[in-house]
Every structure is written in structure tokens, then in C-alpha cells.
Amino acid sequence: MTVLEFHNIIDWLRSRIAGTPFEGKVYAVGGCTRDEALGRPEIKDIDLAVELPNGGLKLAEWLYERHLTTAVPTTFPRYGTAMLRLREFPEDEIEIVQTRRGKYSGLEGSDPSEMFGPVDGDSRLRDLSINSLYLNVSTGELLDPSGRAFDDIRQKRLRTPDDPLRVFEDDPVRILRVIRFATAFGWEIPQDILEAMEANAPGLRTIKVERMRQEIEKMFAGPDPARALDLMDRTHALGYVFPDLCRARTFQVDGRPLMEHLKASLAQAARLDGRISVRLAAALHDLGKVATECRRNKDGITVYPDHESRGARIARKMLARLRFDSPLVREIVFLIAHHHFPGPLELKSEQRATSRLRSLQTECRSPERLERLLALMQANRDSKSEGNRLPDRIEWIRRTSESLRHNGTSAFANDLRPEHKSEEPCSETQKVKGRKRTHRGGRRHHRRRRPGGGKPQSDSKQ
């Protein structure tokens, strides 16, 4: 939503809660106030905090009873949280909580009202100070209870509103959130924050994989996923997100740590393509080399036979563990399995290479999917030194593929044309699966089905 739409919702809420116990007690907080303070034109979501015991649940119930919501709010009583959409603004989901003074236990029978606290205490429980700006819905006043938010926004600095060790211990997934913010904004992370992130990285093993996956998706869709990968590596969070990648730290390829190549490939992929499938494939594409015995071919080049398929299997397990969507996993696995597609120089024959390319077109099904594969191939190529680059195949693939389409011999699914049967009589012989099927005496070998069903039999056996 735009900033104007955000304030339309705030104005609407102000008029509705005027003269009620909620007046002066409802605050917009989090990403909405942060994004506006940063001068961003778009605001992604609205979070409200109510400075009353069980205030989140009570405000949601109050709005529903007055038929101001589109449906019954989704509530989480153990955490004092509610999710709803306003009838006046049905496109925007709003999350409502109470302000609190400590971490919710989440235990069965726990009472969220026992965790109620004033805004000052609530601000210290937030992940970053830039997310601790509170806009009073009734007065329009913007508050900075931690005393750090305005200064950190001006200085483009990421700090926690309280002791960083306590902040990351409360919720270790905040380690990934800080990395996401750092790469999205292009801001640096102070050394003390980095040290606290590293100290609490083992806590990620207790986090639900779905929460980690959400952060990873946002990182890799952001402007600098290679830096995100580097920060996860530096803070040791990588071992709890992509444990197989840690083996790339010490594994050498052409005298260079494999991890450096993967980071460089990811940086190139981010420059070439915005799709998360290409970017994740770039970060994982050469992991199969770790599990492959290398050898030198007759040209003296070090090769890792079948490392593509090995890497595809490793990637499938890693992504499935984090519960990425199955179509996305299949796409990434496909890209990794084909990223080392050979050209005519490797196959020593233009004809053989063209035949392989038509098979690849069949598997890709569309030129768009082939372009995603070529983006990965180019990212892999451009991340290597000139001396270690294999003969260029990308332009040959693109040029030959386009030529096949132009000539009508392309094997892409949307380029295939149904064959029209000839209206002329059949010849004395016909090809079946590439062979001529004739009777021994030279007569046509007709088949017809038995009257009672069953397998067809030839005329010669009747």
C-alpha cells in the first residue's frame, strides 16, 4: 500500500475508537512506521499494538462485533494476537497485539495479559531499534521510546533496542532478519551485533524451518543475496540453514575455495536475473563437486564427472528440509542438473551437440525456461577467471536454439506442430518405430483385433 493509503486506514481507525477505552491506546508500529520514516513510497503491512491488557484480542473482538471486519478475526489467544481485515479496506491484513513487558511463554494455560506492559517496555523487546517507532493513532504523535530509532535511521545503522544477546536469545530467527535488513538497505551491522548474532546462532536449530525459509526467500529475492550468504557464513547461521554449504568453505576448486565461487556466482546471478530459482541454483549449483572424485581429461582440464546430478540431489534434500514449495524445488533441481550442458567443442560434433540441444528443449518445454538455465550458466562462467572458463557455449545454445525455432525443427512444447496425415494411399511398406514392417513374402503386415477382443494377430496366423 502507499503511504497515503496507510494514513487513510489510520484516520479511519482514529474516528472509530474516539470516545472508547481504546482512544489514545492504539499504536501503529513496526514496518509501517519504519518505512514511512525512511521515506519509502510503499508500506508492506500494518501492525497495531494496544496498550491495554489483552488489548490485541479485545480490539479485534470490538471491531468484529460492530461489523467492521470482513470476517471473524483469526486469533492466537496463547500469544494475545489477532489478524483481521477491515471491511472498509479489505485488501490489507492487519495484525493486532498488546504491548508487553516480556517474552510470551506460549505454554498451554499461560495468560497473555500477565505479559502486558507499557509502550516503553514493549519497545525494548523489538528486534531492531528502527522497528520501534510508535505512531499514536488517536493523536498522530510519533514516539521513539527506545531513544535510538530516529538516530539509527539518520545514521543508517542497525542496532537492537536492548542488549543484543538478550534480543537474539529471545528469538534466534532475528539473526536472519538482521541480515535481510542489512542487505535490503545496504547498511552495515556493528561488530557487537555481529558477535551477538554468532553467539546465538545455535539457537536456530530450535526455530521452525518455515520461519527460516521465509527469511531466506526474502534475502534471495532482495538486492544483494550474495552479501546475505556471506553474512550467514560469517555469523555461523549458515550451518543451521544450509549445512551442506559449509563443506564448501574448505573444498578447493582450481586452487580457490568453492564457497568463494558460489558467492561470486550468486552475485552474478542477482545481476542477471531477479528470480529466486536462478539465484538459489547459483548458490548451490556446484555442491556436487564436494561429493565427486575429480580427474583430468585428455586436455589437462580438471573435471568432476556427474557433479551436476549429484549437486541436484543435494539441493533437493536441502530445500525439502526447509519446506520450499515443490514447484520451486523442482525448478532449482532442474537448473542445477543441466547447468554444465556441453557445446559442440566438448562433443566434437555440431550434429551431436544440436541433437542434445533438441533434447534439452524438450525438457525445458519453453524458451523462457531455457533462458533461466542460460542465466545460471552465464553466472557460473562469469564468476571464474579467464583461464578456468570452458569454451563459450551460451551464445551457441541461444543462436542454435533460435535457428531451430526459425526452421521449424525446435523441440519446445509450444513449438511442436501436430503432423497432418497424408490423404494419399499408403505405400507398400510403412515405417514403424524407425523400421519397415512387411510380411516375409513382401506383402503388407496388417494387424487386426480378434472379434472377441484380446491381442491383435497377423493375417498369416489366421
VOPA-563169 format. One record per atom (N, C-alpha, C): residue in one letter; x, y, z. Coordinates in steps of 0.2 Angstrom, whole numbers, plus 2048, in hexadecimal, padded with zeros to 3 digits. Layout:
AXYZ
...
END
This chain:
M8047FA800
M800800800
M804806800
T80280C7FE
T8058127FE
T805815805
V80981A806
V80981E80C
V80282180D
L7FF824808
L7F9827808
L7F382280A
E7F481C808
E7EF817809
E7F0815811
F7F6814813
F7F781381A
F7F481881F
H7F581E81D
H7F2824821
H7EA824821
N7E882281B
N7E082181B
N7DE81C820
I7E1817820
I7DF811825
I7E081482C
I7E581882E
I7E681A834
I7E1820836
D7DF824831
D7DA829832
D7D3825834
W7D2820830
W7CC81D831
W7CB81A838
L7D181683A
L7D1814841
L7D0819846
R7D381F845
R7D382484A
R7CC82684B
S7C8827846
S7C1829846
S7BD82384A
R7BF81D849
R7BA81884C
R7BC817853
I7C2818855
I7C381685D
I7C381C861
A7C182285E
A7C0828862
A7BB827867
G7BC82986D
G7B7829872
G7B6822875
T7BB81D873
T7BB816876
T7C181587A
P7C180F87E
P7C780E882
P7CD80D87E
F7CC80C877
F7D280C873
F7D5812871
E7D2818872
E7D581E870
E7DB820874
G7E0822870
G7E7823872
G7EB81D874
K7E8817873
K7EC811875
K7EE80D86F
V7EC80F869
V7EE80B864
V7F380E860
Y7F980A85E
Y7FE80C85A
Y800808854
A80280C84F
A805808849
A80C80884A
V80F802849
V81680184B
V8197FC846
G8207FC846
G8237F7842
G8257F983B
G8237F5836
G8257F782F
G8227FD82C
C81C7FE82E
C81880382B
C81B80A82D
T81C80B833
T81F811836
T827812833
R82A80C833
R83180C831
R83280E82A
D82D80B825
D82E80D81E
D82C81481D
E827817820
E82581E81F
E82B822822
A82E821827
A83482582A
A83A824825
L83B81F821
L84081E81D
L83E822816
G838824815
G83682880F
G83482380A
R83381D80B
R831818806
R82A81A804
P8288197FD
P82281A7FB
P81D8157FC
E81F80F7FD
E81B8097FF
E81B806806
I816804808
I81680180F
I8137FA80E
K8167F5811
K8147EE810
K80F7EC814
D80F7EE81B
D80A7EB81F
D8097F0825
I8037EE829
I8017F382E
I8017EE835
D8057F083A
D8057ED840
D8027F2845
L7FE7F0849
L7FB7F484F
L7FD7F1855
A7FE7F585A
A8007F3861
A7FB7F7865
V7F77F486A
V7F27F786E
V7F57F7875
E7F57FD878
E7F87FD87F
E7F37FC884
L7F07F6884
L7EB7F4889
L7EC7EC88A
P7EA7E9890
P7EB7E2891
P7E67DF88C
N7E97DA888
N7E67D6883
N7E37DB87E
G7E67E087D
G7E47E6878
G7E37E3871
G7E87DF86F
G7E77DD868
G7E17D9867
L7DF7D486B
L7D97D086A
L7D37D486B
K7D37D9870
K7CD7DD872
K7CB7E186C
L7D17E5869
L7CF7E9863
L7CC7E585D
A7CF7DF85C
A7CD7DB856
A7C67D9857
E7C47D785E
E7BD7D585F
E7B87DB85F
W7BB7E1861
W7B77E7861
W7B57E9859
L7BA7E9855
L7B97EA84E
L7B47E584B
Y7B57DF84C
Y7B07DA849
Y7A97DB84C
E7A87DC852
E7A17DD855
E79E7E3851
R7A17E884F
R79E7ED84C
R79E7ED844
H79F7E6842
H79F7E583B
H7A47E9837
L7AA7EA839
L7AF7EE836
L7B47EA833
T7B47E4834
T7B97DF831
T7B57DB82B
T7B97D8827
T7B77D4821
T7B57CD823
A7B77CB829
A7B67C482B
A7B87C4833
V7B77BE836
V7B97BD83D
V7C17BE83D
P7C37C2841
P7CB7C2842
P7CE7BC843
T7D47BA841
T7D87B5843
T7DC7B6849
T7DB7B384E
T7DE7B4855
T7E27AF857
F7E77B185B
F7EC7AC85E
F7EC7AE865
P7E77AC869
P7E67AE870
P7ED7AC875
R7F17A7873
R7F67A6877
R7FC7AB876
Y7FB7AF871
Y8007B4870
Y7FD7BB870
G7F67BC871
G7F37C2871
G7F37C686A
T7F37C2865
T7F37C585E
T7ED7C485A
A7EB7C8856
A7E67C8851
A7E87CA84A
M7E57C7845
M7E67C983E
M7DF7CA83B
L7DE7D0838
L7D87D1835
L7D87D682F
R7D37D782B
R7D27DC826
R7CC7E0827
L7CD7E6826
L7C77EB827
L7C37EB821
R7BC7EB822
R7B87EC81D
R7B97F1818
E7BB7F781B
E7BC7FD817
E7C37FC813
F7C77F8815
F7CE7F7811
F7CF7F0811
P7CC7EC80D
P7CC7E580D
P7D37E280A
E7D67E6807
E7DD7E4803
E7E27E3808
D7E27E680E
D7E87E7813
D7E67E3819
E7EB7DE81A
E7EA7DA821
E7EE7DE826
I7EB7DE82C
I7ED7E2832
I7EE7DD838
E7F47DD83B
E7F67D9841
E7F57DE847
I7F27DB84C
I7F17DF852
I7F47DB858
V7F87DE85C
V7FA7DB862
V7FA7E0868
Q7FB7DE86E
Q7FB7E2874
Q8027E4875
T8047EA878
T80A7EC87A
T80C7E787F
R8137E5880
R8157E0885
R81B7E2888
R81D7DF88D
R8237E0891
R8287DB891
G8267D588E
G82A7CF88E
G8287CA889
K82C7C5888
K82B7C0882
K8257BC884
Y8217BB87F
Y81B7B6880
Y81E7AF882
S81B7AC887
S81D7A5888
S81A7A0883
G8147A2880
G81179D87B
G80F79787E
L810796885
L80E78F888
L80678F889
E804788889
E7FD787889
E7FA78A890
G7F578E890
G7F2791896
G7F5797898
S7FB79A894
S7FE7A0896
S7F97A6894
D7F97AB898
D7F57B1897
D7F97B7894
P7F77B988E
P7FB7BE88B
P7FA7C588F
S7F57C5892
S7F47CC896
S7F97CC89B
E7FC7C789E
E8017C78A3
E8087CA8A0
M8087CA899
M80E7CD896
M80D7D4894
F8077D7895
F8067DE893
F80B7E3897
G80D7E8893
G8117ED895
G8107F3891
P8137F9893
P8127FF890
P8167FF889
V815804885
V81980587F
V821805880
D823809885
D82A809886
D82D802887
G82A7FE88B
G82D7F788B
G82C7F3885
D8267F4881
D8257F187B
D82B7F2876
S82D7F8876
S8327FB871
S8387F7871
R83A7F5878
R8417F2879
R8407EA877
L83A7E8875
L83A7E1873
L83A7E086C
R83A7E5868
R83A7E5861
R8417E385E
D8417E0858
D8477DE855
D84C7E3854
L84A7E9851
L84F7EE84F
L84C7F5852
S8507F9853
S84E800855
S84A803850
I84C802849
I848806844
I841803843
N83F7FD847
N8397FB847
N8357FC84D
S837801851
S834803857
S83280A857
L82F80C852
L82C813851
L824811852
Y821815857
Y81A814858
Y81681B856
L811819852
L80D81F84F
L80681E853
N805823858
N7FE82385B
N7F9825857
V7F4820856
V7EF821851
V7EA826853
S7E9828859
S7E482D85B
S7E783485A
T7EE83585C
T7F183B85C
T7F583D856
G7F7838852
G7FC83884D
G80383A84F
E805839855
E80B83A858
E810834856
L816835854
L81B830853
L82082F858
L82082A85C
L824829862
L82A825860
D82F826864
D835822864
D83782086B
P83481B86E
P835819875
P83C817876
S83F814871
S846811873
S84B817872
G84A81C86F
G84E82286F
G854820869
R85381B865
R858819860
R855819859
A84F819858
A84C818852
A84E81D84D
F84C82484F
F84D82984A
F85582A849
D85982984E
D86082A84D
D863824848
D86081E849
D863819845
D86081983D
I85A81C83D
I85881D836
I85C823832
R85E828836
R86282D833
R86982B831
Q86C826836
Q872824835
Q87381E831
K86D81B82F
K86D81582B
K87080F82E
R86E80E834
R871809839
R86D80483B
L86F7FE83C
L86B7F983F
L86D7F7846
R8697F984B
R86A7F7852
R8647F4855
T8657F185A
T85F7EE85E
T85D7F3863
P8577F3865
P8547F886A
P8567F7871
D8597F1872
D85B7EE879
D8617EA878
D8647E787D
D86A7E387D
D8697DE877
P86E7DE872
P86D7D986C
P86D7D286E
L8717D0873
L8707C9875
L86A7C7877
R8667CB87B
R85F7C987D
R85B7C9877
V85B7CE873
V8577CF86D
V8577C9869
F85D7C6867
F85D7C0863
F85C7BA866
E85D7BA86D
E85B7B4871
E8547B3871
D8507B9872
D8497B9872
D8467B586B
D8497B7866
D8467B485F
D84C7B485A
P8507AE85A
P8557AD856
P8547AF84E
V84E7AE84C
V84D7B0845
V84E7B7843
R84F7BB848
R8507C2848
R8577C3844
I85C7BE845
I8627BE842
I8617BF83B
L85D7BB838
L85C7BB831
L8587C182F
R8547C4833
R8507CA831
R8557D0831
V85A7D0835
V85F7D5835
V8637D582F
I8657CF82D
I8687CE827
I8647D0821
R85E7CF821
R8597D181B
R8597D981B
F8587DC821
F8587E3821
F85E7E681F
A8647E3821
A86A7E681F
A86B7E6817
T8697E0814
T86A7E080D
T8657E4809
A85F7E480C
A85A7E8808
A85B7EF808
F85E7F280E
F85F7F980F
F8667FB80D
G86B7F680C
G8727F780B
G8757FA811
W8737F9817
W8767FC81D
W87B7F7820
E8807F9824
E8847F5827
E8817F382E
I8847ED831
I8827EA837
I8887EC83C
P8877EF841
P88C7F1846
P88F7EA849
Q8957EA84B
Q8997E484D
Q8967E1853
D8937E5858
D8917E285E
D88A7DE85C
I8867E0857
I8807DD855
I8827D6851
L8887D784D
L88A7D1849
L88C7CB84E
E8907CE854
E8927C9859
E88C7C685C
A8877CA85E
A8817C7861
A87D7C285D
M87D7C4856
M87A7BF851
M87E7B8851
E8847B9851
E8887B2851
E8877AE857
A8877B285D
A8867AE863
A8807AB864
N87B7AD860
N8747AB861
N8727A685B
A8767A6856
A8757A2850
A87379B852
P875797857
P873790858
P86B79085A
G86979685C
G86279685E
G85D795858
L860795852
L85C79484B
L85A78D84B
R85D78984E
R85B78284D
R854780851
T852785855
T84C784858
T846788855
I84878C84F
I84379084C
I83F78B846
K83978C845
K835789840
K83878A839
V839785835
V83C78682F
V83878B82A
E83278B82B
E82E790827
E830797828
R83179982F
R8337A0830
R83A7A182D
M83E79D82D
M84579E82A
M84479E822
R84079A820
R83F79A818
R83C7A1816
Q8377A481A
Q8357AA818
Q83A7B0818
E83F7B081C
E8447B581C
E8497B3817
I84A7AD815
I84F7AB810
I84C7AE809
E8457AC808
E8427AF802
E8427B6801
K8417BA806
K8427C1806
K8497C3805
M84E7C0808
M8557C2806
M8577C17FF
F8557BB7FC
F8577B97F5
F8537BD7F0
A84D7C07F2
A8497C47EE
A84C7CB7EE
G8507CD7F3
G8527D47F4
G8587D67F0
P85A7DC7F1
P85F7DF7EC
P8667DC7ED
D8687D87F2
D86F7D67F3
D86F7CF7F7
P86D7CA7F3
P86D7C37F7
P8747C17F8
A8797C37F4
A87F7C07F5
A8827C37FC
R8817C97FD
R8837CC804
R87F7C880A
A8797C6808
A8757C380D
A8787BC80F
L87A7B9809
L87D7B280A
L8847B380E
D8887B880D
D88E7BA810
D88D7BB818
L8877BF819
L8867C0820
L8847BA824
M8807B6821
M87E7B0824
M8847AB825
D8897AC821
D88F7A8822
D8937AB827
R8947B1828
R8987B582D
R8957B4834
T88E7B4834
T88B7B383B
T8897AC83D
H88C7A7839
H88B7A083A
H88379E839
A87F7A2837
A8787A0836
A87779C830
L87C79C82C
L87C797826
L87B790827
G87F78E82D
G87F78782E
G878784831
Y873789833
Y86D787835
Y86778882F
V86978C82A
V86578D825
V86678881F
F86D78981C
F86F784817
F875781819
P87577C81D
P87B778820
P87F77681B
D87D773815
D881770810
D88677680D
L88477C80D
L88878180A
L88E78280E
C88E780815
C894781819
C89A77D816
R899778813
R89E774810
R8A277880B
A89F77D808
A8A2780803
A8A7785805
R8A778680C
R8AC78B80E
R8B378980D
T8B578280E
T8BB78080E
T8BD77C807
F8B877A804
F8B97767FD
F8BB77B7F8
Q8C17797F5
Q8C477D7F0
Q8C277A7E9
V8C177F7E5
V8C077E7DD
V8C47837DA
D8C97807D6
D8CE7847D2
D8D27897D6
G8D37867DC
G8D778A7E1
G8D47907E5
R8CD78F7E5
R8C97957E8
R8C37917EC
P8C27947F2
P8BC7917F6
P8B67917F2
L8B278B7F2
L8AC78B7EE
L8A77907F0
M8A77927F7
M8A27977FA
M8A379D7F6
E8A979F7F5
E8AB7A67F1
E8A77A57EA
H8A87A07E7
H8A579F7E0
H89D7A07E0
L89A79C7E6
L89379C7E6
L8917A37E8
K8947A77EC
K8927AE7EE
K8937B27E7
A8987B17E4
A8997B57DE
A8947B47D8
S8927AD7D8
S88D7AB7D3
S8867AE7D5
L8857AE7DC
L87E7B17DE
L87E7B97DD
A8847BC7DD
A8847C37DC
A8827C57D5
Q8857C07D0
Q8847C17C9
Q87D7BF7C7
A87A7BA7CA
A8737B87C9
A86E7BE7CB
A8707C17D1
A86B7C77D3
A86C7CC7CE
R8717CD7CB
R8727D37C6
R86E7D17BF
L86E7CA7BE
L86B7C87B8
L8637C77B8
D8617C47BE
D85A7C27BE
D8577C37C5
G8517C57C6
G84E7C77CC
G84A7C17CF
R84A7BB7CC
R8467B67CE
R84A7B27D3
I8467B07D9
I84A7AC7DE
I84C7A67DC
S8497A27D7
S84B79C7D5
S85279C7D2
V8547A17CE
V85A7A27CB
V85F7A37D0
R85E7A87D5
R8627AA7DA
R8647A47DF
L85F7A07E1
L86079B7E6
L8647957E2
A8637947DC
A86778F7D8
A86E7927D7
A86F7987D6
A87679B7D6
A87A7997DD
A87679A7E2
A87A7997E9
A87B7927EA
L87878D7E7
L8787867E8
L87B7827E3
H87C7857DD
H87D7817D7
H88377C7D7
D88877E7DA
D88E77A7DA
D8907767E0
L88B7757E4
L88C7717EA
L88D76A7E9
G88B7677E3
G88C7607E1
G89475F7E0
K8987647DF
K89F7637DF
K8A27607E5
V89F7627EB
V8A27607F1
V8A17597F2
A89C7567EF
A89B74F7EF
A89D74B7E9
T8A174E7E5
T8A474B7DF
T8AB74B7DE
E8AE7457DC
E8B57447DB
E8B77487D5
C8BB74C7D5
C8BD7507CF
C8C374C7CB
R8C374E7C5
R8C974B7C1
R8CA7507BB
R8D074F7B8
R8D17537B2
R8D07507AC
N8CD7537A7
N8CB7517A0
N8D175179C
K8D174F796
K8D674E791
K8D9755790
D8D575B791
D8D8761790
D8DB764796
G8DC76079B
G8DF7637A1
G8DA7677A6
I8D47677A4
I8CF76B7A8
I8CC7677AE
T8CC7697B4
T8C97667BA
T8C17657B9
V8BE7607B9
V8B775F7B8
V8B475B7BE
Y8AE75B7BF
Y8AB7587C5
Y8A57547C1
P8A674E7BF
P8A074B7BB
P89A74A7BF
D89474C7BC
D88E74B7BF
D88D74F7C5
H8917547C6
H88F7597CC
H88975C7CC
E88675D7C6
E8807617C5
E87A75D7C8
S87A7567C7
S8747537CA
S8757517D1
R87B7517D3
R87D7507DA
R87B7577DE
G87C75C7DB
G87B7637DE
G8737647DE
A8707617D9
A8687627D9
A86575E7DE
R8687587E0
R8657547E5
R8667577EC
I86C75A7ED
I86E75E7F3
I8697637F4
A8687677EF
A86476D7EF
A85D76B7F1
R85A7667EE
R8537647EF
R8527627F7
K85775F7FA
K85675D801
K857763805
M85B768803
M85C76E807
M855772807
L853773801
L84D777800
L847774803
A84676D802
A84176A805
A84176A80D
R84676A810
R84776B817
R844771819
L845777816
L84377D817
L83B77E815
R839779812
R83277980F
R83077F80A
F835780806
F833784800
F82E7817FC
D82A7857F8
D8257827F4
D82777D7EF
S8247787EE
S8267737E9
S8287757E2
P82477A7DF
P82577C7D8
P82C7807D8
L82D7847DD
L8337877DE
L8397837DE
V83977D7E3
V83E7787E4
V83F7757DD
R83A7737D9
R83B7707D3
R83F7747CE
E83D77A7CE
E84077F7C9
E8487807CB
I8497817D1
I8507817D3
I85477B7D2
V8517757D3
V85576F7D2
V85676E7CA
F8517707C6
F8527707BF
F8587747BD
L85877A7BF
L85D77F7BD
L86477C7BF
I86577A7C5
I86B7777C7
I86D7717C3
A86976C7C2
A86A7667BE
A86C7687B7
H86B76D7B4
H86C76F7AD
H8717757AC
H8747777B2
H87877D7B1
H87F77C7AE
H8817767AD
H8877747A9
H8867727A3
F88177479F
F87F771799
F885772794
P88676D790
P88C76D78C
P88B771785
G890774782
G88F77777B
G892773776
P893775770
P89677176A
P89D76F76B
L8A177476F
L8A8773770
L8A976D774
E8A576C77A
E8A576777E
E8A376077B
L89E760777
L89B75A774
L89F75976D
K8A375D76B
K8A775C765
K8A375B75E
S89C75E75F
S89875D759
S89276275A
E891766755
E88C76A754
E885767754
Q885761751
Q87F75D750
Q87D75A757
R88275775A
R880754761
R87E75A766
A88175F766
A88076576A
A878767769
T877768762
T87076A761
T86B765763
S86C75F762
S86875A764
S86775A76C
R86C75B770
R86B75C777
R867762779
L868767775
L86576E776
L85D76D775
R85B769770
R85476776F
R851764775
S85575F777
S85375B77D
S852760783
L857765784
L85676A789
L85076E788
Q84F770782
Q848774781
Q842770783
T84276A782
T83D765784
T83C76678B
E84176578F
E841765796
E83F76C799
C841771796
C840778798
C83877A796
R836777791
R82F77878F
R82E77F78C
S83178478E
S83078B78C
S83778F78B
P837794786
P83D798786
P83F79C78C
E83A79E790
E83B7A2796
E83F79D79B
R83D79779C
R8417937A1
R84879279E
L849791798
L850791795
L854797797
E85079D797
E8547A3798
E8567A37A0
R8527A07A4
R8547A07AB
R85A79C7AC
L85A7967A8
L8607927A9
L8667957A6
L8657997A1
L86B79D79E
L86D7A27A3
A8697A57A6
A86B7AA7AB
A86F7A77B1
L86D7A17B3
L87179D7B8
L87879C7B5
M8787997AF
M87F7987AB
M88379E7AB
Q8807A37A9
Q8847A97A8
Q8877AC7AF
A8837AB7B4
A8857AD7BB
A88B7A97BD
N88A7A27BC
N89079D7BD
N89679F7B9
R8957A17B3
R89B7A27AF
R89E7A97B1
D89A7AE7B2
D89D7B57B3
D8A17B57BA
S89F7B07BF
S8A27B07C5
S8A97AD7C5
K8AB7AA7C0
K8B27A77BF
K8B77AB7BC
S8BD7AA7BD
S8C27AE7BA
S8C37AC7B3
E8C57B07AE
E8C67AF7A7
E8C97A87A6
G8CE7A67A9
G8D27A07A8
G8CE79A7AA
N8C979A7AE
N8C57947B0
N8BE7947AD
R8BD7987A8
R8B67987A5
R8B779379F
L8B178F79F
L8B178A799
L8AF78E793
P8B078B78D
P8AE78E787
P8A7791787
D8A5797784
D89F79A785
D899795782
R894793785
R88F790782
R888794782
I888799786
I88279C787
I87F7A0781
E8837A377D
E8817A6777
E8807A1772
W88379C772
W88279676D
W87B79376E
I879792775
I87378F777
I86D794775
R86E79A776
R86979F775
R8687A076D
R86E7A076A
R86D7A1762
R86A79B75F
T86D795761
T86A78F75E
T86378E760
S86178F766
S85A78E768
S855793764
E857799763
E85379E75F
E85379B757
S858799755
S85979674E
S85479074D
L85478C752
L84F786752
L848788752
R84678D756
R840790756
R83E79374F
H84379774C
H84179A746
H840795740
N84478F741
N84378A73C
N83D78573D
G83A786743
G835781744
G83777B747
T83D77A749
T83F77474C
T840774753
S83E779757
S83F77A75E
S83B775761
A83D773767
A83A76D76B
A836770771
F836777772
F83277A777
F82B778777
A82777777C
A82077477C
A81C779778
N81D77F779
N818784776
N81A78576F
D82078276C
D822783765
D82077D761
L81E777765
L81D771761
L81677275D
R816770757
R810770753
R80D769752
P807768753
P804761751
P80575F74A
E807759749
E809756742
E80275573F
H801757739
H7FB756735
H7FC750731
K7F774B731
K7F774572D
K7F6746726
S7FA743722
S7F974471B
S7F3741718
E7F0744713
E7E9741710
E7EB73C70B
E7F173B709
E7F3737704
E7F3730707
P7F272A703
P7F2723705
P7F9722708
C7F971D70D
C7FF71B710
C80371770B
S80971770B
S80E714707
S80E70C709
E812708705
E812701706
E81570070D
T81970470F
T81C703716
T81C70971A
Q81C709720
Q81B70F725
Q82070E72B
K82371372D
K828713733
K824713739
V82670E73E
V82370E744
V82970E749
K82A71474D
K82F715752
K83671474E
G836717748
G83C718745
G83E712740
R83A70C740
R83B70673C
R835705738
K837702732
K83170072D
K82E6FA730
R8276FA730
R8246F4732
R8216F172C
T8236EB72A
T8206E8724
T8206E1725
H81C6DD721
H81B6D6722
H8216D371E
R8236CD720
R8296C971D
R8286C9716
G8226C8714
G8216C770C
G8206CE709
G8226D370C
G8216DA709
G81B6DD70A
R8166DA70D
R80F6DD70D
R80F6E1714
R80A6E6714
R8096EA71A
R8086E6720
H80A6E7726
H8096E372C
H8046E7730
H7FD6E572E
H7F86E8731
H7F66E5738
R7F46E973C
R7F16E6743
R7EA6E8744
R7E66E3746
R7E06E5748
R7DE6E174E
R7D96E4752
R7D76E1759
R7D26DC758
R7D36D775C
R7CF6D175C
R7C86D375E
P7C36D075B
P7BC6D275C
P7BA6D2764
G7BD6CE768
G7BB6CD76F
G7C06D2773
G7C46D6770
G7C96DA774
G7CF6D7774
G7D36D9779
G7DA6D677A
G7DF6D9775
K7E56D6775
K7EA6D9771
K7E96D876A
P7EB6DD766
P7EB6DC75E
P7EF6D775C
Q7ED6D4756
Q7F26CF753
Q7F26D074C
S7F86CD749
S7F96CF742
S7F56CA73D
D7F46CC737
D7F06C8732
D7F36C1731
S7FA6C1732
S7FD6BA730
S7FC6B5735
K7F96B773B
K7F86B2740
K7F06B0741
Q7EC6B373C
Q7E56B173C
Q7E46AB738
END
